[in-house]
Amino acid sequence: MTTDDAAGLVPFMMRRPGAPFPPPEYSEFRDRPGLVKAALPSGETVWLVTRHEEVRAVLTDPRISSNPTHEGFPRPSRTVGAPSADDVPGWFVSLDPPDHNRFRKALIPEFTVRRIRSLRPAVEEIVDRAIDQMLAKGTTAELVEDFSLTVPSLVISSLLGVPKVDRDFFEEKTKVLVTLTSTDEERDKASEHLLRYINRLITIKSKRPGDDLISRLMKGGLLTPQELSGVSMLLLIAGHETTANNISLGVVTLLQQKQWIDDDRAIEELLRYHSVADLVALRVAIEDVEIGGQLVRAGEGIVPLVAGANHDPEMFERPHEFDPSRSATGHVAFGYGVHQCLGQNLVRLEMDVAYRGLFGRIPALEVAVPLEELQFKYDGVLFGLHALPVRW
Amino acid sequence: MARISVDTGRCIGSAQCVLAAPDVFDQDDDGFVTVLDDNPSGEAETAARTARGICPAQAITVHD
């Protein structure tokens, strides 16, 4: 590992050409006392948190904020991951309690266990159709494009009431938003297009409500139309590439460990093992606070690394082994605290239906290239695969 | 046997308790936690303790 000798800073983020994940540096960070000070490409410094207990502590401490308008909030690049609710009304992941509460309250009825279970037949139909299309094309596919992105895209679109004909547009725009190599201009433009589209959709639904989340939230009256557009955009982006990455990585891991195909316990372990949203939870201290024996001053940025926490041997024995027979309960792949992923039970459902569909209907499914040639995403905020060539 | 109480003011409706301990916890129509069995024993008690540990809002208390 290289460090900036002059300042003793670790450069961040970690970039590598291939597996493994999480970055091997995390294990060394966990062994250091206190927290690790790192330099972002912008030159800003942040505290990295890699131990499970301390990641949970950071994510539940009221002296630590999710609001990017606070001085010192980490900015890996100008816009990555964190518009504020001032920029985009309704962007509630960037709000702290009590401002955050109203949004969560409006949305949780849409994501209860019962509601998500009731979506199973619809998700099965989407998965089946995606597999039909793959099979109709021949004996090979690029699974990311043909399946992993398609399924969550259709699921979230149908949840929101977005017409299916517009889903290519959404895939393209959200990809621009979550790729670190996009320029700020590209990102701004994509975000503008999406907001404009959603605003149009809200206007249409205000006149002709449907059986969808946007229409119900509008009827509930807890949110303004402007906030509703921010919320819709957030759900769309949040539910899209994260799920796609989980599905693709899971296919690779399950194919390597075939005995776990069709085992219910595998989902939780896959979530822990891959921890795709490692860099999503950015925070800033708004008061002086001690974390793991480290004094963090008000105005200093904090990055709780969920992949670090989920591979902490204090919490999970042999963390780098994929082992569904362990109880992976307690992982923080969906974050922790009031911002824990609202759609987590939908993600679990989508993964479950996706694997049952793929491995059930295509028993000969295999990765078509040597594993070391797979292109992992280390250039984005989310960990995943750029492409996954498969055959059967 | 252990007595279970929940702080509905803290609950964020993540439903992790419902998944971990379905005999002890449920969600109301608004998505907030409700307690089905406030005095679980055996497996249900163990499950309730797991739920307390994973609740992201730390809204569950197990009184020993």
Interface residues (C-beta under 8 A of the other chain):
Chain A: L59 T60 R104 K105 I108 P109 F111 T112 V113 R114 T329 G330 G335 Y336 G337 V338 Q340 L342 Q344 N345
Chain B: I12 G13 S14 A15 V18 L19 A20 Q27 D29 D30 G31 F32 T50 G53 I54 P56 A57 Q58
